[in-house]
């Protein structure tokens, strides 16, 4: 059997009829209709499938853990606690002019996170694009407030676990920077140690997360607020919201 060309270009010169026989033409048209050029952006039919798709999207974003070391600050870090922006959304994200209190002791993670970035990429942005009645807006705002209240203690717990782990590595990083400046270790050895710390930190952070079940709880809360939206919105509105936020 021949090798199928991985690059399907419908209507290109590579797709030529060698025979004008109607049978060949019919077969070719059927192949095109069945999707010889596959569309990977097919929208799920049911609301539950749309919800599940968005939940899986957030879970996938959360699994992408990458650490970095700031030598000036002598600190190791993970951007936005390596969580999906969707897990940080609350009622304040509905409004462009709302400000977030980064000194709020009840929300300590805000000091560590890029809040403007999270607000821009979270699902609340897609709520703004919908034509909603005032009653719908009020219900969505209530749903977001409830969602935020459910997520905040989990985010706080994630933050404190992160800070505890970070402090252990920061102490060692400071010692190694001092050793480098004194000339006790060379540049290559120092860089190798920094890479090792990043790998070990990421591994331990992932193991810690698997043990505390926080991700499962955040995902359940996210599914719950999406189900609330589905009940508040019309079918077409919810589809529009899905298409806006699906990446």
C-alpha positions, 0 to 999 in steps of 0.5 A: 500500500502507498503512504498517505500524504500527511498534508491534505490540501483540498482542491490542490493540484495534487488532487487530480482526476486521472479518469473522468469516469463518473464512478471515480468522480462520485468516489472522490466527492464521497471521500471529500464529504467524509472529511479527507481534510479533517476538521479538529475544531468540531464543536461538541453537540451537547452542553455536557460535552462542551463543559467536559471539553473546557474542564479538560482544557483547564486540567491540561494547562495546569499540568504544564509545570515549569520552574525558573530561577531569578538569580537577582532575587536568589529565588526559584519560582513557578509562574501563577502557581502553574494553575490554569487562569480559569481557576482564579476567576471570580466576580471581579474579573467581569469588569475591566475597571475592577482592581485586585487587592494584592495585599489581601491576607485572605488571597496571599497568592495574588502577590505571587501571580501575574493578576492582569495576565490571569484576568485576561486569559480566564474564561470571564473575558468570554462572558463579556462578549455575550449579549446577556439580559440584566437578570442573566448578568446578576445570576452569572455574577452570583455564580462567579462569587460562589465559584471564587469563594470555593476556589480561594481556600484551595488557592491559599493552600496551594500558595502555602505549599508552594512557599514552604517548598520554595523557601527550602530551595531558596536557601540553597540557591543563596548559598550557591550564589555566595560560593560562586561569588567567592570563587569556590565553584565554577560557572559550569558547576553553578549552572548545573546545580541551578538546572538540578534544582529546577528539575527537583523542585518541579518533581517535588511540586508535582508529587506534592500536588498529587498527594493533596488532591487540590487539583481535583477539587478545583476542577470539580468547582470549575465544572460546577460553575460551567454547569451554572452558566449552562443553566443561566444561558440560552443554548446559543449563548452557551455555545458562543461562550464555548467557542470563545474560550475553547483554545 
